[in-house]
């Protein structure tokens, strides 16, 4: 049985698991991400690897990181929430563990897990969109992970959707994730609640009664109870999600879009308007097959499983 280690490196926690060739996690550990130094982060990763590999013969380590990763898969070029820039993570973690190490963007790792073992099984061209605070992406084309010439492909959250629109954390304006993410859902719901306060009774009941206190979970819970303002917020955000998917499909023509991330827990509240908008905006839609749109199935295991499996390739 071929075993590798997957590391899901996040800004607040590190998840580590031993994974077999079928995508099953056979040993797992999680711990908080240190915040004091880069070395502390790498030592914590190495300690977690040592813990899970005890009693298992593993051949390599794959690390999924929320970062730009170079094409050689050994260096973190930049990450917003960790103290790493132009950092040779593969070499440093390899020194501490004695194993070959391969680095991957975390959304790429999740996309690979869904392609190999989850909702994308059976297709060779797939797009993963992770809808959370922002939008992450992973692209599979011809059965291969698309990394790009410099290793930083699939930053789909930063497609320009609205010229001169909302300022994004990346420094540009009008990015996709400003209109179709969890942050966008909260912003839209608060705006609509201010305008339609008399219709937002259920939505406002989950907070302190003011639109400014509306949170993402409130919007989902209220929409599940047919609150019209919450439903309208999902419709607006889902519509923008579908428009972005249509733009991506015009270039990549995937067989499937797989939707993950925290906001995807809302299920059809998000996917129904997204599918409708996707089909409305898809170029030549009457003369082409339409990609299926499905929820991700790998859940929190996707980062560990995808990173571990990519360490085999």
C-alpha positions, 0 to 999 in steps of 0.5 A, spaced: 500 500 500 502 506 497 502 511 503 504 519 503 503 525 508 498 530 506 499 537 510 493 542 509 497 549 512 492 554 514 492 561 517 489 558 524 490 551 523 495 545 520 491 539 518 496 533 517 494 526 515 497 519 512 493 518 506 493 511 501 492 511 494 484 510 494 484 517 498 483 514 505 486 518 511 489 512 515 492 517 521 490 524 522 493 530 527 491 537 527 494 543 531 494 551 531 498 554 526 504 558 530 504 565 529 511 567 532 515 566 526 516 562 520 521 557 523 515 555 528 510 554 523 515 549 519 517 545 526 509 545 528 508 541 521 514 537 522 512 535 529 505 533 526 508 529 520 512 525 525 506 524 529 502 521 524 507 517 520 509 513 526 507 506 525 506 507 517 511 507 511 510 513 507 514 515 501 513 523 500 509 529 503 505 534 500 503 540 502 497 545 500 498 552 502 494 558 501 499 561 497 502 562 490 507 556 489 513 556 484 512 552 478 517 547 481 513 546 487 518 547 492 518 554 494 512 559 497 512 565 493 507 569 497 502 568 502 497 573 505 496 570 512 502 566 514 510 569 515 512 566 508 515 569 502 520 566 497 521 561 502 524 554 500 519 550 504 520 544 501 527 544 502 526 546 510 521 541 511 525 536 508 531 537 512 526 536 518 523 530 516 527 526 511 522 525 506 521 529 499 516 534 499 512 537 494 508 544 495 501 546 492 496 551 492 491 549 497 485 550 492 489 546 487 490 540 492 482 541 494 481 541 486 485 534 485 482 531 491 475 532 488 477 530 481 480 524 483 476 521 489 470 526 490 464 530 485 469 530 479 470 523 478 469 521 471 471 527 468 477 529 465 476 537 465 473 540 471 473 547 475 473 547 483 470 554 486 471 554 493 466 560 496 468 562 502 471 569 505 473 570 498 473 565 492 479 560 490 479 556 484 483 549 481 483 547 474 483 540 471 484 540 464 485 533 460 486 530 467 492 534 469 492 540 474 493 546 471 498 550 474 500 555 469 507 557 466 509 560 473 505 556 478 500 561 480 494 559 475 487 559 477 486 565 481 479 565 478 477 570 484 480 576 481 477 576 474 475 583 473 467 582 473 465 590 474 470 595 472 471 600 477 467 596 482 468 594 489 476 594 491 479 588 493 484 586 498 488 584 492 489 591 490 484 591 484 477 593 483 471 589 481 474 582 482 469 576 482 470 574 489 467 581 491 461 579 488 460 572 489 463 570 495 461 569 503 463 576 504 459 579 498 453 575 501 454 579 507 455 585 504 449 584 500 444 582 505 446 588 509 444 593 504 438 589 502 436 589 510 437 596 510 432 598 504 427 592 506 427 592 513 420 591 514 421 584 510 427 582 514 424 580 520 427 573 520 434 575 518 435 581 523 432 576 529 439 572 529 443 578 531 442 584 535 436 587 530 440 591 526 443 590 519 450 592 521 450 585 525 448 581 520 453 575 519 453 569 513 450 564 518 444 568 519 443 569 511 443 562 510 439 560 516 434 566 514 433 563 507 432 556 510 426 559 513 424 563 507 426 570 509 425 574 502 431 579 504 436 573 505 433 569 499 434 575 495 441 576 497 443 569 495 439 570 488 444 576 487 450 573 489 448 566 486 447 570 479 454 573 480 457 566 481 453 564 475 456 569 470 463 568 473 462 561 471 460 562 464 466 567 463 470 561 465 467 556 461 468 560 455 475 559 456 476 552 459 469 548 457 469 544 463 465 538 464 463 540 471 464 545 476 464 543 483 462 548 488 466 548 495 467 552 501 463 554 507 458 558 503 456 552 499 453 549 505 447 553 503 446 548 498 441 549 493 440 556 496 446 558 492 447 553 486 440 554 484 441 561 482 448 560 480 446 554 475 440 559 472 445 565 471 450 560 468 446 557 463 443 564 461 450 567 460 454 561 457 456 563 450 452 559 444 448 555 450 443 553 445 449 549 441 453 546 446 453 541 452 452 545 459 457 543 464 454 540 470 454 544 477 455 540 483 457 541 491 464 538 493 463 532 497 470 531 500 469 536 505 475 538 510 479 532 508 480 535 501 486 539 502 490 533 506 487 528 501 489 532 495 496 534 497 498 527 499 495 524 492 499 530 488 506 528 492 505 521 488 505 525 481 
